[in-house]
């Protein structure tokens, strides 16, 4: 079946799968909370990261864009990334292919984020489930890329809201599905958001040592 005639795959996915709708929900919730930030706050450091909030939002946009383009070719690469040029604007800054126009201000920055998210949502929604593409944490499928885009959005919005002084408490059901898809080794808990923060080295979890290094498992299972 060609990509041009393919329709949404979500009806065929199990109820526990991470879907394009889940990713879209994460991005829209993130953009909504980030719009509350003061225009002068974007130079603040983003949580525990070494980047400021503007750079972190660009990095998140770049993550979503990069996952979308991995699914784009008719024969997606299985051994590397689609060869866009990723470069940093300063020493120690994130290496991105996506950079927002500073003259457009925070509203423009968030438009870049929303647009990059929409690209990945569209690719996940229209790519056949049997398609595979490279990721450094394991060759993955469209659901895996949806989950990776969602976890990037959830945890980097946490970093951003820490720096911007905003509250961020994403839906527990979404966090639980992301954990199940990408972090099968994480202990079950009644607080999946806290568990996701722990899994990505951002929080404590009772009875578990804090993670200083971490990675998810993008490989297709089942």
C-alpha positions, 0 to 999 in steps of 0.5 A, a space after each residue: 500500500 502506498 503512503 499516499 493512500 494509507 489512512 490512520 493506523 490507530 484503529 489497528 493498534 492495541 489500547 495500550 499503544 502510544 498513538 498520533 493522538 497521544 503525541 498531538 495531545 502532548 504537544 498541544 498541552 505543552 504549547 498551551 502551558 508554555 504560552 503562559 511564560 513571560 516574554 522575558 523569561 526565555 533566557 533562564 536556564 531550563 531546569 537541570 539542563 545546560 541550555 536556556 529555555 529558548 535553546 531547549 524549546 528549539 531542541 524539542 522542536 528539532 527532536 520532533 522534526 528529526 523523528 518525522 523525517 526519519 519516517 519520511 523516505 519510502 525506504 527509511 534508513 535503518 543504519 543512520 539518520 537522514 543526513 540533515 546538517 545539525 549544528 550548534 549556534 554556540 559552544 555547549 548549545 544544542 546541535 539542531 537542524 531547526 532554529 527559530 527566528 529570534 525576531 519572531 519572539 516567544 510566540 514564533 518559537 512556540 509556533 515552530 514547536 507546534 509545527 514540528 510536532 504536527 509534522 511528526 503527528 502526520 507521519 505517525 498517522 500515515 505511515 504503515 505500522 510495518 515500516 521501520 527506521 533507525 534510532 540510536 536507541 533501537 530501530 523502531 516503528 511509527 508507534 515507537 516514534 510517537 512514543 519517543 516524540 511524546 517522551 521528549 515533549 513531556 520531559 523537556 516541557 518539564 525542564 522548560 517549566 522549571 526554568 520558566 516558573 510554570 506548573 506542568 503535570 501531564 496526564 497520567 494515562 499518557 505517561 503510563 503508555 509512554 513508560 510501557 512502550 519505551 521503559 519496560 524496566 521501570 517499576 510499576 507505580 501509581 504515579 506514572 509521571 513521577 516514574 517517567 521523571 525518574 526514568 529520565 534522571 530528573 526525579 527521585 523514586 521511592 525505593 530506587 536509586 536516582 538515575 545518573 545515566 539512562 536510555 529508553 528502548 525504542 526497539 519493536 516488541 511483540 
